[in-house]
Amino acid sequence: MANIQEAMKGEKKPYYMSAIWSYNHNRNLDQGTWLDAGSRQSTTEFIQCKYWLARLQLKTGDKKSAIISANEGLKLATAQN
């Protein structure tokens, strides 16, 4: 976590990978906001951000938001074929 906090001080913040690390290590699961910020940095990662956001939301018990995020990601992925 200290490495993530240090990296967040830099110009290009590792929002996407930090959120995935949080999910995989069951720490700081409230960092779905990192995925929102990460999705604004890169269009390519936007669909993956929605996917991981849905997983984080589901893991924290927010099923309603997880369904919304998953459906948004599905819609975007379908549009991009």
C-alpha positions as semicolon CSV with decimal commas, in nm:
position;residue;x (nm);y (nm);z (nm)
1;M;0,000;0,000;0,000
2;A;0,291;0,234;0,068
3;N;0,409;0,186;-0,292
4;I;0,064;0,275;-0,421
5;Q;0,046;0,586;-0,208
6;E;0,387;0,693;-0,333
7;A;0,291;0,628;-0,697
8;M;-0,025;0,836;-0,653
9;K;0,198;1,138;-0,589
10;G;0,334;1,114;-0,944
11;E;0,199;1,275;-1,257
12;K;0,053;0,954;-1,411
13;K;-0,140;0,792;-1,131
14;P;-0,187;0,411;-1,143
15;Y;-0,560;0,421;-1,061
16;Y;-0,655;0,111;-1,257
17;M;-0,382;-0,120;-1,128
18;S;-0,420;0,013;-0,773
19;A;-0,789;-0,071;-0,768
20;I;-0,718;-0,423;-0,897
21;W;-0,447;-0,467;-0,631
22;S;-0,698;-0,357;-0,365
23;Y;-0,951;-0,610;-0,493
24;N;-0,702;-0,897;-0,506
25;H;-0,565;-0,824;-0,158
26;N;-0,897;-0,737;0,010
27;R;-0,762;-0,400;0,120
28;N;-0,904;-0,053;0,067
29;L;-1,204;-0,192;-0,120
30;D;-1,363;0,151;-0,115
31;Q;-1,120;0,259;-0,386
32;G;-1,372;0,221;-0,666
33;T;-1,316;0,593;-0,711
34;W;-0,973;0,502;-0,848
35;L;-1,147;0,319;-1,130
36;D;-1,362;0,620;-1,208
37;A;-1,052;0,837;-1,224
38;G;-0,865;0,574;-1,426
39;S;-1,142;0,551;-1,681
40;R;-1,100;0,921;-1,750
41;Q;-0,729;0,873;-1,823
42;S;-0,765;0,611;-2,096
43;T;-1,049;0,517;-2,327
44;T;-0,892;0,175;-2,377
45;E;-0,915;0,095;-2,007
46;F;-1,267;0,233;-1,967
47;I;-1,446;-0,098;-2,026
48;Q;-1,205;-0,281;-1,797
49;C;-1,262;-0,012;-1,534
50;K;-1,635;-0,081;-1,544
51;Y;-1,566;-0,454;-1,508
52;W;-1,341;-0,410;-1,205
53;L;-1,569;-0,149;-1,053
54;A;-1,856;-0,399;-1,070
55;R;-1,638;-0,662;-0,903
56;L;-1,537;-0,423;-0,623
57;Q;-1,897;-0,317;-0,569
58;L;-2,012;-0,678;-0,554
59;K;-1,733;-0,769;-0,311
60;T;-1,839;-0,485;-0,079
61;G;-2,203;-0,596;-0,094
62;D;-2,334;-0,321;-0,323
63;K;-2,511;-0,554;-0,566
64;K;-2,733;-0,284;-0,716
65;S;-2,438;-0,067;-0,818
66;A;-2,243;-0,372;-0,936
67;I;-2,524;-0,462;-1,178
68;I;-2,537;-0,106;-1,308
69;S;-2,160;-0,091;-1,361
70;A;-2,152;-0,432;-1,528
71;N;-2,434;-0,336;-1,763
72;E;-2,260;-0,009;-1,853
73;G;-1,942;-0,201;-1,934
74;L;-2,133;-0,456;-2,140
75;K;-2,304;-0,180;-2,335
76;L;-1,971;-0,011;-2,409
77;A;-1,803;-0,339;-2,508
78;T;-2,091;-0,429;-2,740
79;A;-2,072;-0,085;-2,903
80;Q;-1,699;-0,134;-2,965
81;N;-1,762;-0,486;-3,094
